[in-house]
Amino acid sequence: MLRFIPLSLFVIGCAQLSDKQPVLVAQSNGQATLSAASSHASNSDSSSYYISLVRGFIDTTFGERLNGSILVARKGQVLYEEYAGFANPRGYGDSITATTPFHLASVTKTFTAMAVLKLWDEGKLNIDDPVSNYLAGFPCAGVTVKMLLNHRSGIPKYDHYMSSLGWNRRKIMNNQDVLDFLIANRKRSL
């Protein structure tokens, strides 16, 4: 179910307006899904339509139990944004906000690959280029964008070696932290 939610929200946010719009349909198992229905809505109507669609999905799926953040955008316009719950599952007053970091792990791989391939399709990057062309100081010579996408770069999993090389495990790391750590420790055995 948790893997279904980001994909569903992504589909809603990226749907192209045509003569078919997604419609929320509740299945007998209680999960919400999208199906296509014929409709001729104007662009101004479509924003409110998508907002109500997202709210219906969230209400059907979570009710009052949402613990996380949701942002749905369409054509650069934020249609829906909500933050609820606590970053600490025990609820120690650390309310989730727009800047709360989440460790999404492998969920982001698909979205990252899609975004990179979209940039490649638009001619904005070449997947056969070394990563160092795009990330200044990237210390792994010969590693290409395509190798990263295929998980064949040879770079070890950062969470396995960063703490053994001195990273404070209590600090949540972001992408820049990982890159900076790779650069700073490039001469050490990873």
C-alpha positions as CSV (number, residue, x, y, z in Angstrom):
1,M,0.0,0.0,0.0
2,L,2.8,2.5,0.9
3,R,4.4,2.0,-2.5
4,F,1.1,2.6,-4.2
5,I,0.6,6.1,-2.6
6,P,3.6,7.9,-4.1
7,L,2.9,6.4,-7.6
8,S,-0.8,7.3,-7.4
9,L,0.0,10.9,-6.3
10,F,2.6,11.2,-9.1
11,V,0.1,9.9,-11.7
12,I,-2.5,12.5,-10.5
13,G,0.1,15.3,-10.6
14,C,1.4,14.4,-14.0
15,A,-1.8,13.6,-15.8
16,Q,-2.2,15.4,-19.0
17,L,-5.5,17.0,-19.6
18,S,-7.3,15.5,-22.6
19,D,-10.7,14.2,-23.2
20,K,-10.1,11.7,-20.4
21,Q,-9.5,12.6,-16.8
22,P,-8.7,10.2,-14.0
23,V,-11.6,9.4,-11.6
24,L,-11.2,8.1,-8.1
25,V,-12.9,4.7,-7.7
26,A,-13.0,2.9,-4.3
27,Q,-12.5,-0.8,-4.7
28,S,-14.2,-3.4,-2.5
29,N,-10.9,-4.0,-0.7
30,G,-10.9,-0.4,0.6
31,Q,-8.0,0.8,-1.6
32,A,-8.5,3.7,-3.8
33,T,-7.5,3.5,-7.5
34,L,-7.8,5.7,-10.6
35,S,-9.7,4.9,-13.7
36,A,-10.4,7.0,-16.8
37,A,-13.7,8.6,-17.5
38,S,-14.8,10.9,-20.3
39,S,-15.0,14.5,-19.4
40,H,-14.6,17.9,-21.1
41,A,-13.4,20.3,-18.4
42,S,-11.7,23.7,-18.9
43,N,-8.3,24.3,-17.3
44,S,-9.8,26.4,-14.5
45,D,-12.2,23.6,-13.7
46,S,-9.5,21.0,-13.9
47,S,-7.5,22.5,-11.0
48,S,-10.4,22.3,-8.6
49,Y,-11.2,18.9,-10.1
50,Y,-7.7,17.6,-9.3
51,I,-7.8,19.1,-5.8
52,S,-11.1,17.4,-5.0
53,L,-9.7,14.1,-6.5
54,V,-6.6,14.3,-4.3
55,R,-8.6,15.2,-1.2
56,G,-11.0,12.3,-1.9
57,F,-8.0,9.9,-2.3
58,I,-6.4,11.1,0.9
59,D,-9.7,10.9,2.9
60,T,-10.4,7.5,1.5
61,T,-6.9,6.1,2.1
62,F,-5.9,7.8,5.3
63,G,-8.8,9.5,7.0
64,E,-7.3,11.3,10.0
65,R,-4.3,9.0,10.2
66,L,-1.9,10.7,7.7
67,N,1.6,10.8,9.0
68,G,3.7,12.3,6.3
69,S,3.7,15.0,3.6
70,I,1.8,15.2,0.4
71,L,2.4,17.7,-2.4
72,V,0.6,17.4,-5.8
73,A,1.5,19.8,-8.6
74,R,0.3,20.0,-12.2
75,K,2.0,22.1,-14.8
76,G,4.1,23.9,-12.2
77,Q,1.2,24.9,-10.0
78,V,0.8,23.3,-6.5
79,L,-2.7,21.9,-6.3
80,Y,-2.5,20.3,-2.9
81,E,0.0,20.4,-0.1
82,E,-0.5,18.9,3.4
83,Y,1.8,18.0,6.3
84,A,0.6,16.0,9.2
85,G,1.9,13.8,12.0
86,F,5.4,13.6,13.6
87,A,8.8,12.8,12.2
88,N,9.5,10.6,15.2
89,P,6.9,7.8,15.1
90,R,6.5,8.1,18.9
91,G,5.2,11.6,18.4
92,Y,7.6,13.7,20.5
93,G,6.5,17.0,19.3
94,D,8.6,17.1,16.1
95,S,5.7,17.9,13.7
96,I,6.3,17.3,10.0
97,T,6.8,20.5,8.0
98,A,7.7,21.4,4.5
99,T,11.4,21.0,5.4
100,T,11.2,17.7,7.3
101,P,13.6,15.2,5.7
102,F,12.4,11.7,5.0
103,H,14.6,8.6,4.3
104,L,12.7,7.2,1.3
105,A,15.4,4.8,0.2
106,S,14.6,2.8,-2.9
107,V,11.3,4.5,-3.5
108,T,13.2,7.5,-5.1
109,K,15.1,5.3,-7.6
110,T,12.3,5.1,-10.0
111,F,11.5,8.8,-9.9
112,T,15.2,9.8,-10.2
113,A,15.7,7.5,-13.2
114,M,12.6,8.9,-14.9
115,A,13.7,12.5,-14.3
116,V,17.3,11.7,-15.6
117,L,15.9,9.9,-18.7
118,K,13.6,12.8,-19.4
119,L,16.6,15.2,-19.3
120,W,18.4,12.8,-21.6
121,D,15.4,12.7,-24.0
122,E,15.4,16.5,-24.0
123,G,19.1,16.6,-24.8
124,K,20.0,18.3,-21.5
125,L,22.4,15.5,-20.5
126,N,24.1,12.5,-21.9
127,I,23.8,9.3,-20.0
128,D,27.1,8.1,-21.3
129,D,28.9,11.1,-19.8
130,P,31.0,10.7,-16.6
131,V,29.1,11.8,-13.5
132,S,31.9,14.3,-12.8
133,N,30.5,16.4,-15.8
134,Y,27.4,17.1,-13.7
135,L,28.7,16.8,-10.1
136,A,31.8,18.9,-9.5
137,G,34.4,17.0,-7.6
138,F,32.8,13.6,-8.0
139,P,35.7,11.4,-7.1
140,C,34.9,8.2,-9.0
141,A,36.6,8.5,-12.4
142,G,35.0,6.6,-15.2
143,V,31.6,6.2,-13.5
144,T,28.9,7.3,-16.0
145,V,25.3,8.4,-15.5
146,K,24.1,5.2,-17.1
147,M,26.2,3.1,-14.7
148,L,24.5,4.9,-11.8
149,L,21.0,4.3,-13.3
150,N,21.9,0.6,-13.8
151,H,23.4,0.2,-10.3
152,R,26.7,-0.9,-11.9
153,S,29.0,1.9,-10.8
154,G,30.9,0.0,-8.2
155,I,30.3,2.7,-5.6
156,P,29.5,1.0,-2.3
157,K,26.3,1.8,-0.4
158,Y,27.0,5.0,1.5
159,D,25.1,3.8,4.6
160,H,27.5,0.9,4.9
161,Y,30.7,2.9,4.9
162,M,30.0,6.4,6.0
163,S,29.5,5.6,9.7
164,S,32.7,3.4,9.7
165,L,34.6,6.4,8.3
166,G,33.4,8.9,10.9
167,W,29.9,10.0,9.9
168,N,27.6,10.8,12.9
169,R,24.8,8.3,12.5
170,R,22.4,10.5,14.5
171,K,22.7,13.2,11.8
172,I,20.3,12.8,8.9
173,M,22.3,13.0,5.7
174,N,21.2,14.6,2.5
175,N,22.5,14.1,-1.1
176,Q,25.0,17.0,-0.7
177,D,26.3,15.4,2.5
178,V,26.9,12.1,0.7
179,L,28.7,13.8,-2.2
180,D,30.8,16.0,0.1
181,F,31.7,12.8,2.1
182,L,32.7,11.0,-1.0
183,I,34.9,13.9,-2.1
184,A,36.5,14.3,1.3
185,N,37.2,10.6,1.7
186,R,38.2,9.8,-1.9
187,K,41.7,8.6,-0.9
188,R,40.4,6.3,1.8
189,S,39.3,2.8,1.0
190,L,35.6,2.7,0.4
